[in-house]
Amino acid sequence: MSKKEKMVRALGLPEDVILRVPQIELTGRGHLRLDHYRSILEFQENRLVVSTSQGVFTIEGEKIHICFAKEGELDVEGHFTSVRLGGDSA
């Protein structure tokens, strides 16, 4: 645990905001909201790959499209068949 993480926990501050930990909200198989992402690494109709502080986040499916994107916030829709977080962050 880093010094910053220890301080955030000791002070009772919201870790997700202070440490920019990604927040993922998945509604059914068709809508996803991702907060605190770093960058979009790949975007195709059947695959979206995003860099986060916790690793690479990948969505696979059909008719994937980005509804809304601004710094750190992303709303995605489509028919998702796979959603995973893993690997090194880019």
MMTF fields as JSON, N, C-alpha, C and O atoms, coordinates in Angstrom:
{
  "mmtfVersion": "1.0.0",
  "mmtfProducer": "UNKNOWN",
  "numBonds": 359,
  "numAtoms": 360,
  "numGroups": 90,
  "numChains": 1,
  "numModels": 1,
  "chainsPerModel": [1],
  "groupsPerChain": [90],
  "chainIdList": ["A"],
  "bondAtomList": [4, 2, 8, 6, 12, 10, 16, 14, 20, 18, 24, 22, 28, 26, 32, 30, 36, 34, 40, 38, 44, 42, 48, 46, 52, 50, 56, 54, 60, 58, 64, 62, 68, 66, 72, 70, 76, 74, 80, 78, 84, 82, 88, 86, 92, 90, 96, 94, 100, 98, 104, 102, 108, 106, 112, 110, 116, 114, 120, 118, 124, 122, 128, 126, 132, 130, 136, 134, 140, 138, 144, 142, 148, 146, 152, 150, 156, 154, 160, 158, 164, 162, 168, 166, 172, 170, 176, 174, 180, 178, 184, 182, 188, 186, 192, 190, 196, 194, 200, 198, 204, 202, 208, 206, 212, 210, 216, 214, 220, 218, 224, 222, 228, 226, 232, 230, 236, 234, 240, 238, 244, 242, 248, 246, 252, 250, 256, 254, 260, 258, 264, 262, 268, 266, 272, 270, 276, 274, 280, 278, 284, 282, 288, 286, 292, 290, 296, 294, 300, 298, 304, 302, 308, 306, 312, 310, 316, 314, 320, 318, 324, 322, 328, 326, 332, 330, 336, 334, 340, 338, 344, 342, 348, 346, 352, 350, 356, 354],
  "bondOrderList": [1, 1, 1, 1, 1, 1, 1, 1, 1, 1, 1, 1, 1, 1, 1, 1, 1, 1, 1, 1, 1, 1, 1, 1, 1, 1, 1, 1, 1, 1, 1, 1, 1, 1, 1, 1, 1, 1, 1, 1, 1, 1, 1, 1, 1, 1, 1, 1, 1, 1, 1, 1, 1, 1, 1, 1, 1, 1, 1, 1, 1, 1, 1, 1, 1, 1, 1, 1, 1, 1, 1, 1, 1, 1, 1, 1, 1, 1, 1, 1, 1, 1, 1, 1, 1, 1, 1, 1, 1],
  "groupList": [{"groupName": "MET", "atomNameList": ["N", "CA", "C", "O"], "elementList": ["N", "C", "C", "O"], "formalChargeList": [0, 0, 0, 0], "bondAtomList": [1, 0, 2, 1, 3, 2], "bondOrderList": [1, 1, 2], "singleLetterCode": "M", "chemCompType": "L-PEPTIDE LINKING"}, {"groupName": "SER", "atomNameList": ["N", "CA", "C", "O"], "elementList": ["N", "C", "C", "O"], "formalChargeList": [0, 0, 0, 0], "bondAtomList": [1, 0, 2, 1, 3, 2], "bondOrderList": [1, 1, 2], "singleLetterCode": "S", "chemCompType": "L-PEPTIDE LINKING"}, {"groupName": "LYS", "atomNameList": ["N", "CA", "C", "O"], "elementList": ["N", "C", "C", "O"], "formalChargeList": [0, 0, 0, 0], "bondAtomList": [1, 0, 2, 1, 3, 2], "bondOrderList": [1, 1, 2], "singleLetterCode": "K", "chemCompType": "L-PEPTIDE LINKING"}, {"groupName": "GLU", "atomNameList": ["N", "CA", "C", "O"], "elementList": ["N", "C", "C", "O"], "formalChargeList": [0, 0, 0, 0], "bondAtomList": [1, 0, 2, 1, 3, 2], "bondOrderList": [1, 1, 2], "singleLetterCode": "E", "chemCompType": "L-PEPTIDE LINKING"}, {"groupName": "VAL", "atomNameList": ["N", "CA", "C", "O"], "elementList": ["N", "C", "C", "O"], "formalChargeList": [0, 0, 0, 0], "bondAtomList": [1, 0, 2, 1, 3, 2], "bondOrderList": [1, 1, 2], "singleLetterCode": "V", "chemCompType": "L-PEPTIDE LINKING"}, {"groupName": "ARG", "atomNameList": ["N", "CA", "C", "O"], "elementList": ["N", "C", "C", "O"], "formalChargeList": [0, 0, 0, 0], "bondAtomList": [1, 0, 2, 1, 3, 2], "bondOrderList": [1, 1, 2], "singleLetterCode": "R", "chemCompType": "L-PEPTIDE LINKING"}, {"groupName": "ALA", "atomNameList": ["N", "CA", "C", "O"], "elementList": ["N", "C", "C", "O"], "formalChargeList": [0, 0, 0, 0], "bondAtomList": [1, 0, 2, 1, 3, 2], "bondOrderList": [1, 1, 2], "singleLetterCode": "A", "chemCompType": "L-PEPTIDE LINKING"}, {"groupName": "LEU", "atomNameList": ["N", "CA", "C", "O"], "elementList": ["N", "C", "C", "O"], "formalChargeList": [0, 0, 0, 0], "bondAtomList": [1, 0, 2, 1, 3, 2], "bondOrderList": [1, 1, 2], "singleLetterCode": "L", "chemCompType": "L-PEPTIDE LINKING"}, {"groupName": "GLY", "atomNameList": ["N", "CA", "C", "O"], "elementList": ["N", "C", "C", "O"], "formalChargeList": [0, 0, 0, 0], "bondAtomList": [1, 0, 2, 1, 3, 2], "bondOrderList": [1, 1, 2], "singleLetterCode": "G", "chemCompType": "PEPTIDE LINKING"}, {"groupName": "PRO", "atomNameList": ["N", "CA", "C", "O"], "elementList": ["N", "C", "C", "O"], "formalChargeList": [0, 0, 0, 0], "bondAtomList": [1, 0, 2, 1, 3, 2], "bondOrderList": [1, 1, 2], "singleLetterCode": "P", "chemCompType": "L-PEPTIDE LINKING"}, {"groupName": "ASP", "atomNameList": ["N", "CA", "C", "O"], "elementList": ["N", "C", "C", "O"], "formalChargeList": [0, 0, 0, 0], "bondAtomList": [1, 0, 2, 1, 3, 2], "bondOrderList": [1, 1, 2], "singleLetterCode": "D", "chemCompType": "L-PEPTIDE LINKING"}, {"groupName": "ILE", "atomNameList": ["N", "CA", "C", "O"], "elementList": ["N", "C", "C", "O"], "formalChargeList": [0, 0, 0, 0], "bondAtomList": [1, 0, 2, 1, 3, 2], "bondOrderList": [1, 1, 2], "singleLetterCode": "I", "chemCompType": "L-PEPTIDE LINKING"}, {"groupName": "GLN", "atomNameList": ["N", "CA", "C", "O"], "elementList": ["N", "C", "C", "O"], "formalChargeList": [0, 0, 0, 0], "bondAtomList": [1, 0, 2, 1, 3, 2], "bondOrderList": [1, 1, 2], "singleLetterCode": "Q", "chemCompType": "L-PEPTIDE LINKING"}, {"groupName": "THR", "atomNameList": ["N", "CA", "C", "O"], "elementList": ["N", "C", "C", "O"], "formalChargeList": [0, 0, 0, 0], "bondAtomList": [1, 0, 2, 1, 3, 2], "bondOrderList": [1, 1, 2], "singleLetterCode": "T", "chemCompType": "L-PEPTIDE LINKING"}, {"groupName": "HIS", "atomNameList": ["N", "CA", "C", "O"], "elementList": ["N", "C", "C", "O"], "formalChargeList": [0, 0, 0, 0], "bondAtomList": [1, 0, 2, 1, 3, 2], "bondOrderList": [1, 1, 2], "singleLetterCode": "H", "chemCompType": "L-PEPTIDE LINKING"}, {"groupName": "TYR", "atomNameList": ["N", "CA", "C", "O"], "elementList": ["N", "C", "C", "O"], "formalChargeList": [0, 0, 0, 0], "bondAtomList": [1, 0, 2, 1, 3, 2], "bondOrderList": [1, 1, 2], "singleLetterCode": "Y", "chemCompType": "L-PEPTIDE LINKING"}, {"groupName": "PHE", "atomNameList": ["N", "CA", "C", "O"], "elementList": ["N", "C", "C", "O"], "formalChargeList": [0, 0, 0, 0], "bondAtomList": [1, 0, 2, 1, 3, 2], "bondOrderList": [1, 1, 2], "singleLetterCode": "F", "chemCompType": "L-PEPTIDE LINKING"}, {"groupName": "ASN", "atomNameList": ["N", "CA", "C", "O"], "elementList": ["N", "C", "C", "O"], "formalChargeList": [0, 0, 0, 0], "bondAtomList": [1, 0, 2, 1, 3, 2], "bondOrderList": [1, 1, 2], "singleLetterCode": "N", "chemCompType": "L-PEPTIDE LINKING"}, {"groupName": "CYS", "atomNameList": ["N", "CA", "C", "O"], "elementList": ["N", "C", "C", "O"], "formalChargeList": [0, 0, 0, 0], "bondAtomList": [1, 0, 2, 1, 3, 2], "bondOrderList": [1, 1, 2], "singleLetterCode": "C", "chemCompType": "L-PEPTIDE LINKING"}],
  "groupTypeList": [0, 1, 2, 2, 3, 2, 0, 4, 5, 6, 7, 8, 7, 9, 3, 10, 4, 11, 7, 5, 4, 9, 12, 11, 3, 7, 13, 8, 5, 8, 14, 7, 5, 7, 10, 14, 15, 5, 1, 11, 7, 3, 16, 12, 3, 17, 5, 7, 4, 4, 1, 13, 1, 12, 8, 4, 16, 13, 11, 3, 8, 3, 2, 11, 14, 11, 18, 16, 6, 2, 3, 8, 3, 7, 10, 4, 3, 8, 14, 16, 13, 1, 4, 5, 7, 8, 8, 10, 1, 6],
  "groupIdList": [1, 2, 3, 4, 5, 6, 7, 8, 9, 10, 11, 12, 13, 14, 15, 16, 17, 18, 19, 20, 21, 22, 23, 24, 25, 26, 27, 28, 29, 30, 31, 32, 33, 34, 35, 36, 37, 38, 39, 40, 41, 42, 43, 44, 45, 46, 47, 48, 49, 50, 51, 52, 53, 54, 55, 56, 57, 58, 59, 60, 61, 62, 63, 64, 65, 66, 67, 68, 69, 70, 71, 72, 73, 74, 75, 76, 77, 78, 79, 80, 81, 82, 83, 84, 85, 86, 87, 88, 89, 90],
  "secStructList": [7, 7, 2, 2, 2, 2, 2, 2, 2, 2, 2, 6, 7, 7, 2, 2, 2, 2, 6, 6, 7, 7, 3, 3, 3, 3, 3, 6, 6, 6, 3, 3, 3, 3, 3, 1, 3, 3, 3, 3, 3, 3, 3, 3, 6, 6, 3, 3, 3, 3, 3, 3, 6, 6, 3, 3, 3, 3, 3, 3, 3, 3, 3, 3, 3, 3, 3, 3, 3, 3, 6, 6, 3, 3, 3, 3, 3, 3, 3, 3, 3, 3, 3, 3, 3, 3, 1, 7, 7, 7],
  "xCoordList": [0.856, 0.0, 0.906, 1.84, 0.614, 1.428, 1.141, 0.152, 2.025, 1.866, 0.569, -0.14, 0.267, -0.958, -2.194, -3.146, -2.187, -3.315, -3.512, -4.647, -2.433, -2.521, -3.126, -3.961, -2.704, -3.217, -4.707, -5.476, -5.109, -6.519, -7.375, -8.427, -6.939, -7.693, -7.734, -8.774, -6.603, -6.533, -7.454, -8.04, -7.577, -8.428, -9.889, -10.749, -10.159, -11.535, -12.035, -13.238, -11.135, -11.522, -12.02, -11.652, -12.844, -13.334, -12.203, -11.702, -11.812, -10.68, -10.878, -9.942, -12.087, -12.322, -12.05, -11.556, -12.357, -12.159, -10.704, -10.098, -10.151, -8.796, -7.76, -6.828, -7.918, -6.941, -7.278, -6.531, -8.393, -8.833, -8.999, -8.633, -9.55, -9.837, -11.048, -12.028, -10.998, -12.126, -13.407, -13.382, -14.523, -15.844, -16.559, -16.633, -17.086, -17.75, -19.176, -19.417, -20.127, -21.543, -22.089, -22.125, -22.512, -23.03, -24.518, -24.931, -25.317, -26.759, -27.145, -27.084, -27.546, -27.88, -26.684, -25.547, -26.945, -25.874, -25.706, -25.029, -26.344, -26.362, -25.907, -25.785, -25.648, -25.213, -24.134, -24.247, -23.075, -21.97, -21.495, -21.386, -21.217, -20.636, -19.312, -19.245, -18.259, -16.932, -16.413, -16.31, -16.088, -15.507, -14.044, -13.659, -13.245, -11.816, -10.992, -10.084, -11.302, -10.443, -9.353, -9.491, -8.276, -7.155, -7.273, -7.222, -7.431, -7.502, -8.168, -8.205, -8.693, -9.253, -8.112, -7.506, -7.823, -6.724, -7.167, -6.413, -8.396, -8.925, -10.428, -11.08, -10.978, -12.425, -12.864, -12.467, -13.692, -14.306, -15.736, -16.107, -16.533, -17.939, -18.098, -19.12, -17.102, -17.207, -16.221, -16.14, -15.468, -14.464, -14.074, -13.849, -14.002, -13.532, -12.507, -12.777, -11.326, -10.262, -9.869, -9.56, -9.888, -9.65, -8.568, -8.538, -7.694, -6.665, -7.212, -7.835, -6.973, -7.358, -6.17, -5.167, -6.279, -5.208, -5.069, -4.046, -6.08, -6.069, -5.772, -5.779, -5.513, -5.219, -6.056, -6.717, -6.012, -6.737, -8.146, -8.325, -9.138, -10.55, -11.027, -10.895, -11.588, -12.005, -13.477, -13.951, -14.193, -15.595, -15.648, -15.108, -16.304, -16.5, -17.978, -18.706, -18.426, -19.833, -20.177, -19.362, -21.397, -21.889, -22.444, -23.003, -22.28, -22.824, -22.444, -23.262, -21.211, -20.717, -20.531, -19.903, -21.073, -20.878, -20.753, -21.327, -19.994, -19.772, -20.85, -20.952, -21.648, -22.727, -22.209, -22.666, -21.25, -20.757, -19.332, -19.029, -18.463, -17.084, -16.541, -16.629, -15.989, -15.229, -14.151, -14.101, -13.31, -12.181, -12.614, -13.273, -12.239, -12.497, -13.862, -14.087, -14.797, -16.156, -16.494, -16.228, -17.088, -17.405, -18.712, -18.863, -19.661, -20.903, -20.896, -20.666, -21.153, -21.078, -22.357, -22.887, -22.847, -23.995, -23.674, -22.767, -24.434, -24.273, -24.806, -25.515, -24.468, -24.815, -23.507, -22.743, -23.246, -21.97, -21.974, -22.924, -20.905, -20.735, -19.611, -19.54, -18.721, -17.594, -17.167, -17.02, -16.969, -16.479, -15.423, -15.706, -14.195, -13.145, -12.127, -11.887, -11.543, -10.513, -9.289, -9.371, -8.182, -6.98, -5.8, -5.938, -4.662, -3.442, -2.876, -3.429, -1.77, -1.077, -1.81, -2.384, -1.788, -2.363, -1.411, -0.195, -1.97, -1.147, -0.873, -0.198],
  "yCoordList": [-1.174, 0.0, 1.242, 1.343, 2.166, 3.379, 4.324, 4.178, 5.276, 6.277, 7.061, 7.356, 7.396, 8.14, 7.323, 7.856, 6.024, 5.147, 5.063, 5.102, 4.95, 4.885, 6.159, 6.107, 7.306, 8.588, 8.737, 9.19, 8.356, 8.449, 7.596, 8.043, 6.377, 5.477, 5.997, 5.938, 6.507, 7.017, 8.219, 8.386, 9.048, 10.236, 9.957, 10.827, 8.742, 8.388, 9.089, 9.305, 9.445, 10.133, 9.112, 7.94, 9.537, 8.603, 8.179, 8.985, 6.915, 6.406, 6.546, 6.89, 6.283, 6.318, 7.691, 7.79, 8.74, 10.101, 10.532, 11.019, 10.362, 10.824, 10.028, 10.606, 8.71, 7.844, 7.583, 6.891, 8.129, 7.96, 6.482, 6.065, 5.713, 4.309, 4.239, 4.952, 3.395, 3.344, 2.857, 1.946, 3.482, 3.041, 2.534, 3.227, 1.321, 0.696, 0.383, -0.316, 0.904, 0.625, -0.038, 0.572, -1.29, -2.057, -2.282, -2.812, -1.879, -2.063, -3.073, -2.793, -4.259, -5.328, -5.681, -5.685, -5.979, -6.311, -5.225, -5.419, -4.046, -3.062, -1.659, -0.83, -1.365, -0.007, -0.081, -0.829, 0.719, 0.737, 2.169, 2.935, 2.516, 3.816, 3.55, 2.763, 4.219, 4.065, 5.442, 6.331, 5.615, 6.864, 6.626, 5.527, 7.653, 7.652, 6.776, 6.074, 6.814, 6.113, 7.07, 8.287, 6.518, 7.338, 7.669, 8.835, 6.628, 6.856, 5.683, 4.569, 5.949, 4.905, 4.383, 5.138, 3.092, 2.487, 1.905, 1.919, 1.392, 0.778, 0.922, 0.739, 1.25, 1.337, 0.808, 1.327, -0.235, -0.822, -1.156, -1.095, -1.502, -1.822, -3.042, -3.18, -3.927, -5.14, -5.183, -6.188, -4.082, -4.11, -2.688, -1.819, -2.48, -1.219, -1.554, -2.357, -0.936, -1.175, 0.182, 1.124, 0.255, 1.512, 1.297, 0.26, 2.269, 2.235, 2.863, 3.923, 2.195, 2.72, 2.594, 1.968, 3.175, 3.067, 1.644, 1.305, 0.814, -0.558, -1.58, -2.782, -1.13, -2.038, -1.707, -0.67, -2.602, -2.41, -2.976, -4.103, -2.19, -2.574, -2.843, -1.985, -4.039, -4.441, -4.813, -5.561, -4.283, -4.636, -5.243, -4.681, -6.4, -7.024, -7.279, -7.505, -7.243, -7.471, -7.043, -7.155, -6.549, -6.143, -4.722, -4.312, -3.999, -2.638, -1.74, -0.96, -1.858, -1.034, 0.395, 0.626, 1.331, 2.739, 3.583, 3.27, 4.647, 5.562, 6.635, 7.364, 6.729, 7.716, 9.06, 10.12, 8.992, 10.207, 9.96, 8.918, 10.918, 10.81, 12.196, 13.101, 12.344, 13.535, 13.085, 11.912, 13.981, 13.6, 12.77, 13.271, 11.507, 10.634, 9.989, 9.144, 10.349, 9.781, 9.215, 9.835, 8.018, 7.341, 6.571, 5.785, 6.793, 6.015, 5.237, 5.803, 3.927, 3.042, 2.216, 1.788, 1.998, 1.115, 0.117, 0.325, -0.967, -2.027, -3.319, -3.295, -4.439, -5.747, -6.379, -6.889, -6.345, -6.796, -8.306, -8.865, -8.949, -10.387, -10.669, -11.75, -9.674, -9.843, -8.491, -7.53, -8.418, -7.217, -7.671, -8.481, -7.148, -7.604, -6.507, -5.619, -6.601, -5.683, -6.514, -7.432, -6.2, -6.958, -6.491, -5.675, -7.003, -6.647, -5.332, -4.662, -4.981, -3.752, -2.56, -2.639, -1.443, -0.211, 0.341, 0.188, 0.977, 1.532, 2.994, 3.631],
  "zCoordList": [0.0, 0.0, 0.0, 0.795, -0.891, -0.987, 0.183, 0.902, 0.343, 1.397, 1.199, 2.161, -0.053, -0.361, -0.005, 0.564, -0.339, -0.005, 1.504, 1.98, 2.257, 3.721, 4.289, 5.192, 3.76, 4.245, 3.94, 4.788, 2.731, 2.345, 3.268, 3.724, 3.548, 4.436, 5.866, 6.523, 6.348, 7.721, 7.921, 8.99, 6.896, 6.991, 6.629, 6.773, 6.162, 5.804, 4.558, 4.411, 3.663, 2.422, 1.393, 1.466, 0.445, -0.577, -1.519, -2.303, -1.434, -2.203, -3.705, -4.427, -4.177, -5.621, -6.208, -7.331, -5.486, -5.982, -5.824, -6.779, -4.661, -4.375, -5.164, -5.722, -5.214, -5.882, -7.344, -8.036, -7.822, -9.212, -9.593, -10.692, -8.67, -8.914, -9.846, -9.63, -10.876, -11.802, -11.124, -10.296, -11.495, -11.052, -12.29, -13.305, -12.199, -13.336, -12.939, -11.954, -13.71, -13.475, -14.736, -15.805, -14.6, -15.716, -15.502, -14.471, -16.474, -16.404, -17.471, -18.668, -17.01, -17.95, -18.808, -18.336, -20.074, -21.013, -22.059, -23.068, -21.802, -22.862, -22.531, -23.433, -21.259, -20.914, -19.842, -18.871, -20.043, -19.103, -18.912, -19.87, -17.67, -17.352, -16.644, -15.7, -17.116, -16.541, -16.159, -17.004, -14.885, -14.393, -14.053, -13.656, -14.21, -13.872, -14.817, -14.374, -16.106, -17.058, -17.536, -17.414, -18.077, -18.545, -20.033, -20.427, -20.853, -22.294, -22.993, -22.471, -24.179, -25.025, -25.889, -26.65, -25.77, -26.504, -27.838, -28.811, -27.882, -29.104, -29.108, -28.08, -30.265, -30.383, -31.737, -32.781, -31.706, -32.892, -32.528, -31.356, -33.501, -33.245, -32.338, -31.665, -32.313, -31.491, -30.318, -29.612, -30.111, -29.034, -28.632, -29.474, -27.31, -26.744, -25.667, -24.773, -25.755, -24.787, -24.205, -24.933, -22.875, -22.168, -21.107, -20.443, -20.956, -19.916, -18.639, -18.68, -17.49, -16.184, -15.239, -15.581, -14.073, -13.071, -12.538, -11.943, -12.742, -12.237, -13.326, -13.059, -14.539, -15.638, -16.859, -16.924, -17.814, -19.064, -18.915, -18.453, -19.307, -19.228, -20.644, -21.517, -20.883, -22.23, -22.244, -21.388, -23.227, -23.473, -24.869, -25.821, -24.982, -26.287, -26.48, -25.514, -27.727, -28.021, -29.427, -30.343, -29.592, -30.91, -30.827, -29.81, -31.9, -32.033, -30.858, -30.369, -30.418, -29.312, -29.815, -30.849, -29.083, -29.434, -28.166, -27.122, -28.294, -27.188, -27.248, -28.234, -26.198, -26.125, -25.623, -26.051, -24.713, -24.058, -23.602, -23.02, -23.867, -23.383, -23.093, -23.922, -21.923, -21.587, -20.616, -20.247, -20.208, -19.376, -18.173, -17.261, -18.183, -17.053, -16.993, -16.127, -17.882, -17.865, -19.238, -20.267, -19.229, -20.476, -20.32, -19.385, -21.236, -21.298, -22.61, -23.678, -22.515, -23.67, -23.741, -22.716, -24.957, -25.167, -26.267, -27.073, -26.284, -27.266, -26.667, -25.662, -27.277, -26.711, -26.256, -27.075, -24.937, -24.396, -24.176, -23.628, -24.608, -24.376, -23.391, -22.806, -23.21, -22.296, -21.752, -22.507, -20.447, -19.79, -18.796, -17.913, -18.937, -18.013, -17.731, -18.549, -16.553, -16.094, -15.738, -14.922, -16.336, -16.021, -16.833, -17.745, -16.503, -17.217, -16.752, -15.88, -17.347, -16.998, -17.577, -18.663, -16.842, -17.374, -18.411, -18.303, -19.403, -20.491, -20.26, -21.069]
}
